Amino acid sequence: MSAHGDVAAASLWIHRFLGLVPEDGPVLDLACGGGRHARLFLARGQAVVALDRDLSGLADLAGQSGLELIQADLEDDSRFPLAGRRFAAVVVVNYLHRPLLPLLVEAVAPGGLLLYETFARGNERFGRPRNPDYLLAPGELLDAVRGRLRVLAYEDLIVERPRPAAVQRICARREQG
């Protein structure tokens, strides 16, 4: 199992808000890679939908109860494969495809959370990604949820671990009813 598939390698941001995720609904781990966040929620006893264009990093989990694996290229497919589905949490770490932002916000169930953390402008000085297409503009995550989700926490900062990077992250909840 790669480091990206290790529960201990899960984002500290996701760990921080784990206890706020409703336990009675599935969690979406979008662009899941090796499944470090899928594994974290499975270990918590939560149903998980893990979506990525390459699911080989989760091969050891194939057939596990509570896990739905969906292979899809979110940047090339003509439709979002989860349209109409709602999740107790939508988890996205180190991935950005702007056309998906409104769809991901919509996928958060009442009482559920959007937990999003990815690279921001300024990351160019630390390494990849450098392309502005993959770097959030200041306040971009706030703009994505404005009027739709309640922001519980937001940061736009430079982190030192797991490596120096400019990141933006948000925890936002869809209010009940």
KOLDO-50540 format. One record per residue: residue number from 1; residue in three letters; z negated, y, x of N, C-alpha, C, O in turn. Coordinates in steps of 0.1 Angstrom, whole numbers, plus 5000, padded with zeros to 4 digits. Layout:
<atoms>
   pos   code     nz     ny     nx    caz    cay    cax     cz     cy     cx     oz     oy     ox
   NUM    ALA      Z      Y      X      Z      Y      X      Z      Y      X      Z      Y      X
...
</atoms>
This chain:
<atoms>
   pos   code     nz     ny     nx    caz    cay    cax     cz     cy     cx     oz     oy     ox
     1    MET   5000   4988   5008   5000   5000   5000   5000   5012   5009   4992   5013   5019
     2    SER   5009   5022   5006   5009   5035   5014   4997   5043   5010   4990   5041   5001
     3    ALA   4995   5054   5019   4985   5063   5016   4987   5070   5003   4977   5073   4996
     4    HIS   4999   5072   4999   5002   5078   4986   4998   5069   4974   4998   5073   4963
     5    GLY   4996   5056   4977   4992   5047   4966   4977   5044   4966   4972   5036   4958
     6    ASP   4970   5051   4975   4956   5048   4977   4948   5058   4968   4950   5070   4968
     7    VAL   4939   5052   4959   4931   5061   4950   4923   5071   4958   4922   5083   4953
     8    ALA   4918   5068   4970   4911   5077   4978   4919   5089   4982   4914   5100   4986
     9    ALA   4933   5087   4982   4942   5098   4986   4945   5107   4974   4953   5117   4976
    10    ALA   4940   5104   4963   4942   5113   4951   4938   5127   4954   4928   5130   4961
    11    SER   4945   5136   4948   4943   5150   4949   4928   5154   4945   4923   5149   4935
    12    LEU   4922   5162   4953   4908   5167   4950   4909   5175   4937   4899   5175   4930
    13    TRP   4920   5182   4935   4921   5190   4922   4920   5180   4910   4914   5183   4900
    14    ILE   4927   5169   4911   4927   5159   4900   4913   5153   4899   4908   5152   4888
    15    HIS   4907   5149   4910   4893   5144   4909   4884   5154   4903   4875   5150   4895
    16    ARG   4886   5167   4906   4877   5177   4901   4876   5177   4886   4866   5180   4880
    17    PHE   4888   5175   4879   4888   5176   4865   4889   5163   4857   4891   5162   4845
    18    LEU   4888   5152   4865   4889   5138   4859   4880   5137   4847   4884   5131   4837
    19    GLY   4868   5141   4848   4858   5140   4837   4861   5147   4824   4855   5145   4814
    20    LEU   4870   5157   4825   4874   5164   4813   4886   5158   4805   4889   5162   4794
    21    VAL   4892   5148   4811   4903   5141   4805   4898   5132   4794   4890   5123   4796
    22    PRO   4903   5134   4781   4899   5125   4770   4902   5111   4774   4913   5108   4779
    23    GLU   4892   5102   4771   4894   5088   4775   4902   5080   4765   4905   5068   4768
    24    ASP   4905   5085   4753   4911   5078   4743   4926   5079   4742   4932   5074   4732
    25    GLY   4932   5085   4752   4947   5086   4752   4953   5083   4765   4946   5082   4775
    26    PRO   4966   5081   4765   4972   5077   4778   4974   5090   4787   4974   5101   4782
    27    VAL   4975   5087   4800   4978   5097   4810   4992   5096   4815   4996   5084   4818
    28    LEU   4999   5107   4816   5012   5107   4822   5011   5111   4837   5006   5122   4840
    29    ASP   5015   5102   4846   5016   5106   4860   5031   5108   4863   5038   5098   4865
    30    LEU   5035   5120   4864   5049   5124   4865   5053   5125   4880   5045   5131   4888
    31    ALA   5064   5119   4884   5068   5119   4898   5057   5112   4906   5052   5118   4916
    32    CYS   5053   5101   4901   5041   5094   4906   5041   5088   4920   5031   5085   4925
    33    GLY   5053   5087   4926   5054   5082   4940   5047   5069   4941   5051   5059   4934
    34    GLY   5037   5068   4950   5030   5055   4953   5020   5052   4942   5013   5042   4943
    35    GLY   5017   5062   4933   5008   5059   4922   4994   5062   4925   4985   5056   4918
    36    ARG   4991   5071   4934   4977   5074   4937   4969   5079   4925   4957   5076   4923
    37    HIS   4976   5087   4916   4969   5092   4904   4969   5082   4893   4960   5081   4885
    38    ALA   4980   5074   4892   4981   5064   4882   4969   5054   4885   4963   5049   4876
    39    ARG   4968   5050   4897   4957   5041   4901   4943   5046   4898   4934   5039   4894
    40    LEU   4941   5059   4900   4929   5066   4898   4925   5065   4883   4914   5061   4879
    41    PHE   4935   5067   4874   4932   5067   4860   4931   5052   4855   4923   5050   4846
    42    LEU   4939   5043   4860   4937   5029   4857   4924   5024   4860   4917   5017   4853
    43    ALA   4918   5028   4872   4905   5024   4876   4894   5029   4867   4884   5023   4866
    44    ARG   4898   5040   4860   4888   5046   4850   4890   5039   4837   4882   5042   4828
    45    GLY   4899   5030   4836   4901   5023   4823   4911   5029   4813   4911   5026   4802
    46    GLN   4918   5039   4819   4927   5047   4810   4941   5041   4810   4946   5036   4821
    47    ALA   4948   5041   4799   4962   5037   4798   4970   5048   4806   4967   5060   4805
    48    VAL   4980   5044   4813   4988   5053   4822   5003   5050   4820   5008   5039   4819
    49    VAL   5011   5061   4819   5025   5060   4820   5029   5066   4833   5026   5078   4835
    50    ALA   5035   5058   4842   5039   5063   4855   5054   5064   4855   5061   5055   4853
    51    LEU   5059   5076   4859   5073   5079   4858   5078   5084   4872   5072   5093   4877
    52    ASP   5088   5078   4877   5094   5083   4889   5108   5077   4890   5112   5068   4883
    53    ARG   5117   5083   4899   5130   5077   4900   5130   5065   4909   5139   5057   4908
    54    ASP   5119   5063   4916   5117   5051   4925   5103   5046   4922   5093   5052   4926
    55    LEU   5102   5034   4916   5089   5028   4913   5084   5018   4923   5075   5011   4921
    56    SER   5091   5017   4934   5088   5006   4944   5074   5008   4949   5068   4998   4953
    57    GLY   5068   5020   4949   5054   5022   4954   5044   5016   4945   5032   5016   4948
    58    LEU   5048   5012   4933   5039   5006   4923   5042   4992   4920   5037   4986   4910
    59    ALA   5050   4986   4928   5054   4972   4926   5042   4962   4925   5042   4953   4917
    60    ASP   5031   4965   4932   5019   4957   4932   5012   4958   4918   5004   4950   4915
    61    LEU   5016   4968   4910   5009   4970   4897   5017   4965   4885   5013   4965   4874
    62    ALA   5030   4961   4888   5038   4956   4877   5031   4946   4869   5026   4936   4874
    63    GLY   5032   4948   4856   5026   4938   4846   5011   4941   4844   5005   4934   4835
    64    GLN   5005   4951   4850   4991   4953   4848   4989   4959   4834   4996   4968   4830
    65    SER   4979   4954   4827   4975   4959   4814   4972   4974   4814   4965   4978   4823
    66    GLY   4977   4981   4805   4975   4995   4804   4984   5004   4811   4983   5016   4811
    67    LEU   4994   4998   4819   5003   5006   4827   5017   5004   4821   5022   4993   4819
    68    GLU   5024   5015   4818   5038   5016   4815   5046   5022   4826   5043   5034   4829
    69    LEU   5055   5015   4832   5063   5021   4842   5077   5025   4837   5084   5018   4829
    70    ILE   5081   5038   4840   5094   5043   4835   5101   5048   4847   5097   5057   4854
    71    GLN   5113   5042   4850   5121   5047   4861   5132   5056   4855   5140   5053   4847
    72    ALA   5132   5069   4860   5141   5079   4856   5142   5090   4866   5132   5093   4872
    73    ASP   5154   5095   4868   5157   5106   4877   5156   5119   4868   5165   5122   4860
    74    LEU   5145   5125   4868   5142   5137   4859   5152   5149   4862   5153   5157   4853
    75    GLU   5158   5149   4873   5167   5160   4877   5181   5157   4873   5189   5166   4873
    76    ASP   5185   5145   4871   5198   5141   4867   5200   5136   4853   5211   5137   4847
    77    ASP   5190   5131   4847   5191   5125   4834   5193   5136   4824   5187   5147   4825
    78    SER   5201   5134   4814   5204   5144   4804   5193   5147   4794   5193   5157   4787
    79    ARG   5183   5137   4793   5173   5140   4783   5159   5135   4789   5159   5126   4798
    80    PHE   5149   5142   4785   5135   5138   4790   5131   5125   4783   5131   5124   4771
    81    PRO   5128   5115   4791   5126   5101   4785   5113   5100   4777   5111   5090   4770
    82    LEU   5105   5111   4777   5092   5110   4770   5091   5120   4759   5081   5123   4754
    83    ALA   5103   5125   4754   5103   5135   4744   5096   5130   4731   5098   5119   4727
    84    GLY   5087   5139   4726   5079   5135   4714   5066   5128   4717   5058   5126   4707
    85    ARG   5064   5123   4729   5051   5116   4732   5041   5126   4736   5044   5137   4742
    86    ARG   5028   5123   4734   5017   5132   4737   5007   5124   4746   5006   5112   4745
    87    PHE   5001   5131   4755   4992   5125   4765   4979   5132   4766   4978   5144   4764
    88    ALA   4968   5124   4769   4955   5130   4771   4955   5139   4784   4947   5148   4785
    89    ALA   4964   5135   4793   4965   5144   4805   4980   5142   4810   4985   5131   4810
    90    VAL   4986   5153   4814   4998   5153   4821   4995   5157   4835   4990   5168   4838
    91    VAL   4997   5148   4845   4994   5150   4859   5006   5151   4867   5015   5142   4867
    92    VAL   5008   5162   4874   5019   5164   4883   5014   5170   4896   5007   5180   4896
    93    VAL   5017   5163   4907   5012   5168   4920   5024   5167   4930   5031   5157   4931
    94    ASN   5027   5178   4937   5037   5179   4947   5051   5177   4942   5059   5170   4948
    95    TYR   5054   5182   4930   5067   5181   4924   5070   5193   4915   5061   5198   4908
    96    LEU   5082   5198   4916   5086   5209   4907   5101   5208   4904   5110   5208   4912
    97    HIS   5103   5207   4891   5117   5209   4885   5115   5218   4873   5111   5213   4862
    98    ARG   5118   5230   4875   5114   5241   4865   5118   5237   4850   5111   5241   4841
    99    PRO   5130   5231   4848   5134   5229   4834   5124   5220   4827   5124   5219   4815
   100    LEU   5116   5212   4834   5106   5203   4828   5093   5210   4824   5086   5205   4815
   101    LEU   5090   5222   4829   5077   5228   4826   5074   5229   4811   5064   5226   4807
   102    PRO   5084   5235   4803   5080   5236   4789   5078   5222   4782   5070   5221   4773
   103    LEU   5086   5212   4787   5085   5198   4781   5071   5192   4785   5065   5185   4777
   104    LEU   5066   5195   4797   5053   5190   4801   5042   5196   4794   5032   5190   4790
   105    VAL   5043   5209   4792   5033   5216   4784   5032   5210   4770   5022   5208   4764
   106    GLU   5044   5208   4764   5045   5203   4750   5039   5189   4750   5034   5185   4739
   107    ALA   5040   5181   4760   5035   5167   4761   5020   5166   4761   5015   5155   4759
   108    VAL   5013   5177   4763   4998   5176   4763   4993   5175   4748   4996   5184   4740
   109    ALA   4985   5165   4746   4980   5162   4732   4969   5172   4729   4963   5178   4739
   110    PRO   4965   5175   4717   4954   5183   4713   4941   5178   4720   4938   5166   4720
   111    GLY   4934   5187   4727   4923   5183   4735   4926   5178   4749   4917   5176   4757
   112    GLY   4939   5176   4752   4943   5171   4765   4945   5182   4775   4944   5193   4772
   113    LEU   4948   5177   4787   4949   5186   4799   4962   5185   4805   4969   5175   4806
   114    LEU   4967   5197   4811   4977   5197   4820   4971   5199   4834   4964   5209   4836
   115    LEU   4972   5190   4843   4967   5191   4857   4979   5191   4866   4986   5181   4868
   116    TYR   4982   5203   4871   4994   5205   4879   4990   5211   4892   4983   5221   4893
   117    GLU   4996   5206   4903   4994   5211   4916   5006   5209   4925   5011   5198   4927
   118    THR   5012   5220   4930   5023   5219   4938   5025   5231   4948   5017   5240   4947
   119    PHE   5035   5230   4956   5037   5241   4966   5041   5254   4960   5048   5255   4950
   120    ALA   5037   5265   4967   5040   5278   4962   5047   5286   4973   5047   5282   4985
   121    ARG   5052   5297   4969   5058   5306   4979   5048   5309   4990   5036   5311   4987
   122    GLY   5053   5310   5002   5044   5311   5014   5043   5298   5021   5039   5298   5033
   123    ASN   5047   5287   5015   5046   5274   5021   5057   5273   5033   5055   5264   5041
   124    GLU   5067   5282   5033   5077   5281   5043   5072   5281   5057   5077   5275   5066
   125    ARG   5061   5288   5059   5055   5290   5072   5047   5277   5077   5044   5276   5089
   126    PHE   5045   5268   5068   5037   5256   5071   5046   5244   5072   5042   5233   5078
   127    GLY   5058   5244   5067   5067   5233   5068   5074   5231   5054   5075   5240   5046
   128    ARG   5077   5218   5051   5084   5215   5039   5075   5214   5027   5063   5210   5029
   129    PRO   5080   5218   5015   5093   5223   5012   5093   5238   5016   5083   5245   5016
   130    ARG   5106   5242   5020   5108   5256   5023   5118   5263   5013   5118   5275   5011
   131    ASN   5125   5254   5006   5135   5259   4996   5128   5266   4985   5119   5259   4979
   132    PRO   5131   5278   4981   5125   5285   4970   5126   5278   4957   5118   5280   4947
   133    ASP   5136   5269   4955   5138   5261   4943   5126   5252   4941   5123   5247   4930
   134    TYR   5119   5249   4952   5107   5239   4951   5094   5246   4954   5084   5239   4956
   135    LEU   5094   5259   4953   5081   5267   4955   5079   5276   4943   5087   5283   4939
   136    LEU   5067   5274   4938   5063   5283   4926   5061   5297   4930   5056   5301   4941
   137    ALA   5066   5306   4921   5064   5320   4923   5050   5324   4919   5043   5316   4912
   138    PRO   5045   5335   4924   5031   5339   4920   5030   5339   4905   5038   5345   4898
   139    GLY   5019   5332   4900   5016   5332   4886   5025   5323   4877   5024   5323   4865
   140    GLU   5034   5316   4883   5044   5308   4876   5037   5298   4867   5042   5296   4855
   141    LEU   5027   5291   4871   5020   5281   4863   5013   5288   4851   5013   5283   4840
   142    LEU   5007   5299   4854   5001   5307   4843   5011   5311   4833   5008   5310   4821
   143    ASP   5023   5315   4837   5033   5319   4828   5038   5307   4819   5041   5308   4807
   144    ALA   5038   5295   4825   5043   5283   4819   5034   5279   4807   5039   5273   4797
   145    VAL   5021   5282   4808   5011   5278   4798   5007   5289   4788   5001   5287   4778
   146    ARG   5011   5301   4792   5006   5313   4784   5009   5312   4769   5021   5309   4766
   147    GLY   4999   5313   4761   5000   5313   4747   5001   5299   4741   5003   5297   4729
   148    ARG   5001   5289   4750   5002   5275   4745   4990   5266   4749   4986   5257   4741
   149    LEU   4985   5268   4761   4973   5261   4766   4963   5271   4770   4966   5282   4775
   150    ARG   4950   5267   4770   4939   5275   4775   4936   5271   4789   4934   5260   4793
   151    VAL   4937   5281   4798   4935   5279   4812   4920   5277   4815   4912   5286   4812
   152    LEU   4917   5266   4821   4903   5263   4825   4900   5267   4840   4889   5271   4843
   153    ALA   4911   5265   4848   4910   5268   4862   4924   5270   4867   4933   5264   4863
   154    TYR   4925   5280   4877   4938   5282   4883   4935   5287   4897   4926   5295   4900
   155    GLU   4944   5283   4906   4943   5288   4920   4957   5290   4926   4966   5282   4922
   156    ASP   4958   5300   4934   4971   5302   4942   4966   5306   4956   4961   5317   4958
   157    LEU   4966   5296   4965   4959   5298   4978   4965   5290   4989   4975   5282   4987
   158    ILE   4960   5292   5001   4963   5283   5012   4952   5273   5014   4941   5276   5014
   159    VAL   4957   5260   5015   4947   5250   5017   4949   5244   5031   4960   5246   5037
   160    GLU   4939   5238   5037   4939   5232   5050   4941   5217   5050   4946   5211   5059
   161    ARG   4937   5211   5038   4938   5196   5037   4945   5192   5025   4944   5199   5015
   162    PRO   4953   5182   5025   4954   5172   5036   4962   5177   5048   4962   5172   5058
   163    ARG   4969   5189   5046   4976   5196   5057   4977   5210   5052   4977   5213   5040
   164    PRO   4978   5220   5061   4980   5234   5057   4992   5235   5048   5003   5231   5051
   165    ALA   4990   5242   5037   5001   5244   5027   4997   5256   5018   4985   5259   5015
   166    ALA   5007   5262   5012   5005   5272   5002   5007   5264   4989   5017   5258   4986
   167    VAL   4997   5265   4980   4997   5257   4967   4993   5266   4956   4986   5276   4957
   168    GLN   4998   5262   4944   4993   5267   4932   4989   5255   4923   4996   5245   4923
   169    ARG   4978   5257   4916   4973   5246   4907   4967   5251   4895   4961   5262   4895
   170    ILE   4967   5243   4884   4962   5247   4872   4956   5235   4864   4961   5224   4865
   171    CYS   4945   5238   4857   4940   5229   4847   4939   5237   4835   4933   5247   4833
   172    ALA   4947   5232   4825   4948   5239   4812   4947   5229   4800   4952   5218   4801
   173    ARG   4940   5233   4790   4938   5224   4778   4945   5229   4766   4946   5241   4763
   174    ARG   4950   5219   4758   4955   5223   4745   4944   5222   4735   4937   5212   4735
   175    GLU   4941   5232   4728   4930   5233   4719   4932   5223   4707   4944   5220   4704
   176    GLN   4921   5218   4702   4922   5209   4690   4927   5216   4678   4925   5228   4676
   177    GLY   4935   5209   4670   4940   5214   4657   4946   5227   4658   4950   5233   4647
</atoms>
